[in-house]
Amino acid sequence: MPKNSAVHNYLAKLGLEAEVADLYVALHTHGPQHISSLARLANVERTRVYRLLDKLTKANLIETETHNKRIILRAAPITNLQILLSEREQEVRNLQEELLEIHQNMNELATKPHFTRVQFYRGAEGNKQMFWNQTKAKGENLAILYDTMQTRTSKVFFERWVRVCNERELQFRGIVGNHFLQDLQQWYSKNSNERLQDWDSRYVSPDIFPINHSTVIYDDVTSHYNWKGGEVFGIEIYNQEIADAQRRVFEIIWQHGVVITNDLLWKPWMENEK
């Protein structure tokens, strides 16, 4: 039997094996058969035919009758598959109703406290995954930044990340220090002007608060990034109380920050760092 026939393809879409189609096509082509002759015509082992008959019966594709204590099988009209399709449609409707119940249950679970989860990432690709996780934030991103993202990833990644953040209308506030502004100055002197649409930042001098690594807080997540000393890794802590505590720390430092103007951004940081 041709494996690429319309019957084979259609029954495959219904999740039925090719051998089921072989048996049905053999019956339809050669007429009613005993099990032994059907197995020979369809080139299917006789013991397997017995197991496949149940699937043919459930699909309403065969009819049986008994002659002299022997079972004779005949092909039922292919349109009988409409019965199976109607059953599948009802199954889909039932699944849709169950999905609504599951969705409600999941929402109820979301309001309950979760256990703390800590996720560790290593290497540049790991930190890029952490950056990408920020794009899924439901609330404001708060960041205390030592490095600029673009100097630690790539221009392509950074511009794609910015576009997604802007499309999702994500809000950002950042606290930055000397090292960050130096990196930022060097970047925008050579690269595109791709920027976050909703980004507010303040500069904090190292006398008030020294920034030695980057921290980002969003939703119930506190992320820490490290790129120094040849160690590239990141940690995400999923805990609402910890994230809320970090937000309070951020707001305290924010109050001591200075709004970043062009004069502040483009001052000679290299000389300042000496």
N, C-alpha and C positions, 0 to 999 in steps of 0.2 A: 504494500500500500504506500502511495506517495506521502512522505512525511510533511510535504509543504502544501498539502491540499487545504482548501478553505475550511473543511471540517476539522482537520487537525489544528489549524491555527485558532479557530473559534473555541474549540474545547479547551485548548491550552490556556486561553484567556479566562476561562471559567475555573482554572486550576485542576483540570483533569489530565491524566497522563496520556502520552501519545498512544499507549497500548489500548486505552479505552476507545480512542478514535479508530484504531486498527480494527477492533472487534466490531464497532458500529458500522464502519464502511464495508467490512466483509459481509455482514448480514444484509446491508442495504444493496450490495452489489450482487450477491449470490442467492439471496432469499433465505428462508428459514433453515436453520441448521441444528444438528445435534452438537453438544459441547465438543466432542472429539473432532468433528469435521470443522467446526468453527476455529478451534485451536490451530488446525493445520492451515486453513485458508488465511488466517490473520497472522500466522507465524508467531504465535504466542504460546508459551508452555501451558499445557492443559491444567496443571495445578494452579498456575497463576490466573487462568481464565476464571476459575471458581472465585478467587478473591476479587477480581475486577467486576464480576457480575453484580455485586452489591452496589458498586458505584454507578454502573449503568442503570440499575433499577432505581436508585435514588434520583438520578437525573431524568427518569421517565423516558429512557431511550430504548428500552427493550420490552417486549411482551413475551410471556412464556405460556406454553401449554404442554400437556402430557399426553403422549401417544405410546401405548403399550409399555407403560412404566418408564418411558424415556422422556426427558425434558427436551422440548424443541423451542428454540429461541428465534424470535423474529424482530426486525428493526421497527421501532415505533416511529411515528412522524417526527421529523427534526423539530417541528414547531412545538413539540412537547416541552422543549427547553424553556418555553415561556413560563411554565410552572416554576422551574428552578429560578428564573430571573425574578419572578414575583416574590419568591421566598427570600432571595438575596436583598431585594428592595426593602422588605420588612425588616431584615436583619440590620440594614443601614439605618432605617428609621429608629430602631431600638437603640443602636449605638449612639445616634445623635442625642436621643433623650438621656442616655446614660452619661454622655459627655457633659451635658448641662449640669447634671448632679455632681459629677466629678469636679467640674470647674468651680462650683459653689463650695465643695468640700476643700479644694485647694486654697480658695480665698480665705476660708475660715482658718486653715492651718497657717496662712501667711500672717495672720494677726497674732499668732501665738509666738512666744519666745523660742528662738532656735538655739541649738547647741553651738558653741564656738567652733569655727573651722579655720585652720591655718593652712595656707597654700604657699609652698616654696617654689620659686622659679630660679633657674640658673642660666647664665649666658645672655647674650644680646637678644636672641629670639624669645627667651622667656620674658624679658622685660618688655619687649614689643607686645607680647600677649597681654601683659598687665596694662599697658597703655590702651590697647584695644578694648579691654574690659571697661575702661572708663566711659567709653561711648555708650554703654548700656545703662548709665546712671539715670535714675528717675528724678533725682534732686540735684542740687548745686554741687559742683566739684570745688573743693577747697584744697589749695596746694601750697606747700612750703618748699621752694625749689632751689636746689643747689646747681643742677645742670639744666640746660635746655634740651628738650626732647629731640629736636631736629639734629643737633650735633652728635647725638648718641644713637640715632637710627639711620635714616637716609632721607633725602629730599622727597623721593617718591612716597615713602611711608608717611612722612609728616604731612604732606599735602593731602593725601587720601584721608588721613586721620582728621585733619582740619575740616575737610569737606563734609565728612560724616557728622562731626560735631555740630557744624553749622546747619546742616539739613535737619538734625534732630533738635535744634534750638537749645542746645545745652548751655548752661551758665557756668562760668568759671571765675574764681577769685584766687589770686596768687600773691604770696609773700616771697620776695626775692632779695638776694644779697649781691655783693660785688661780683662774685664769680659768675652768677647767672647773667647779669647785665653785660659783662665782658663778652661772654659767649654770644649773647643776643646781638650785640653790636657787630661782632665779626661775621655772624651769619647773614644778617640783612644787608651788610655791605657787599655781599657777593651773590646772594640768592634772591628768589622771588619774594614778593610781598604778601604771600599767603598768610592770613591771620584769622584768629577766632573772632567771630562777630560779637560775642558776649563775653569779653575778658576784661576784668578789672584787676589792677595789680598795685601793690605798694612796696616800696623799698624800705628795708630795715637794716640799719648799720650793724656791723658785728659787735659793736660795743653794747648794743641793746639785746641782740639775740644772734649768736653765731650760727650760720646755716652750714652744716657739714654734709648733709645728704638730703635727698628729696623725699617728701611725704605727701601723699594725696589722700583726702577723705571724701567719700561719697556714699550715700545711702548707709548701709551698715558695714562698710568696708574701710579699713585703714591700710594703705599701701606704703611700703618703704622700699626705696630704690637705692642701690649702691653701684657706683661705677669706678670707685677709687682703688688705688693700689693693686690694679690688675684683677680685682675680684668683682665680677659682674653678676649680681644676683638681685632678687627681689622677694618680698614677703607680702602676702595679703592676709589680713586678719578679719574674719567675718564675725563681728560681734557688735551689736547695736550700742551697748553701754560704752565700750571702748571707743567706738566712732564718735559718740556724743561727747565723751570727755575730750577727745582730740579736737572736736569743733570748738569747745570752750577755750582750749589753749590757743587755737588759731585766732579766735576773736580778740583775745587779750593782746596777742602780738600785733594783730591788724590795727588796733587802736594806736599803736606806737609807730606805725608805718608812715611813710611819706609818699604821696601820690607821685607816680613816675611821669615826668614831663620829658620833652625832647632834650632839654638841656641836661637833665639827669642821665638820660639814656646814652647820650653821645659824649659824655665827658671822657677824658683820657684815662680809661681804667687801667691800662697797662702801667702808666706812671703811678697811679694810685696804689697798685698792688705791690709796688717795689718797697 
